[in-house]
Amino acid sequence: MSESVPERPRANFLAALNVRRNAVLGFGFAALATAGVMALFVFLPGSRRATPYYLALGAVLALSLGALVTTVLTLVSAYRLAKEENVT
């Protein structure tokens, strides 16, 4: 057990799982998907309700979809890292 303890274990853990990259990809995808949904269902056919309602709905969709995609990508990274550690 001569392994040294990392100085910043949480930062190393997040870096190993590529959380920053996954968050950028996840929230980028969510922003594009939300823009598409808003254009397809709100702005093209026209809306009868006030715009702030739709903007709030779009924000909820973007944040929840971004968090979901980020979580899935991070779980895939964790699985790959665990699989890589078991092989060696």
C-alpha positions in Angstrom: 0.0 0.0 0.0 2.6 2.5 -1.0 0.2 4.4 -3.2 0.0 8.0 -2.3 -3.3 9.6 -1.5 -4.3 12.2 -4.1 -4.3 15.8 -2.9 -7.7 16.5 -4.5 -9.7 13.3 -4.6 -13.0 14.8 -5.7 -11.4 16.8 -8.5 -9.5 13.7 -9.7 -12.7 11.6 -9.5 -14.7 14.2 -11.6 -11.9 14.5 -14.1 -11.6 10.7 -14.4 -15.4 10.5 -15.2 -15.2 13.4 -17.7 -18.0 15.2 -15.9 -17.2 18.6 -17.4 -17.2 17.3 -21.0 -20.4 15.4 -20.3 -22.1 18.5 -18.9 -21.1 20.5 -21.9 -22.4 17.8 -24.3 -25.5 17.2 -22.2 -26.6 20.8 -21.8 -25.6 21.6 -25.4 -27.9 18.8 -26.6 -30.6 20.0 -24.3 -30.4 23.5 -25.6 -30.7 22.4 -29.2 -33.6 20.0 -28.4 -35.4 22.7 -26.4 -35.0 25.2 -29.2 -36.4 22.6 -31.6 -39.4 21.8 -29.4 -40.1 25.5 -28.9 -39.9 26.2 -32.6 -42.0 23.2 -33.6 -44.8 23.5 -31.0 -44.8 27.1 -29.9 -43.4 29.6 -32.4 -44.4 28.1 -35.7 -48.1 27.4 -35.1 -48.4 30.5 -32.9 -49.3 30.6 -29.3 -52.3 32.0 -27.5 -50.8 32.2 -24.0 -48.2 34.7 -22.7 -44.6 34.1 -23.8 -43.2 33.9 -20.2 -45.1 30.7 -19.6 -43.5 29.1 -22.6 -40.1 30.5 -21.7 -40.4 29.0 -18.2 -41.5 25.7 -19.7 -38.5 25.8 -22.1 -36.1 26.5 -19.1 -37.5 23.5 -17.2 -37.2 21.3 -20.3 -33.6 22.4 -21.0 -32.4 22.0 -17.4 -34.1 18.6 -16.8 -33.0 17.2 -20.2 -29.5 18.6 -19.7 -29.2 17.0 -16.3 -30.6 13.7 -17.6 -28.2 13.5 -20.5 -25.2 14.5 -18.3 -26.1 11.8 -15.9 -26.3 9.2 -18.6 -23.0 10.2 -20.2 -21.3 10.2 -16.8 -22.7 6.7 -16.0 -21.3 5.5 -19.3 -17.9 7.0 -18.5 -18.0 5.3 -15.0 -18.9 2.0 -16.6 -16.1 2.3 -19.1 -13.6 3.3 -16.4 -14.7 0.4 -14.2 -14.5 -2.1 -17.1 -11.0 -0.7 -17.9 -9.8 -1.2 -14.3 -11.1 -4.8 -14.2 -9.2 -5.7 -17.4 -5.8 -4.7 -16.1 
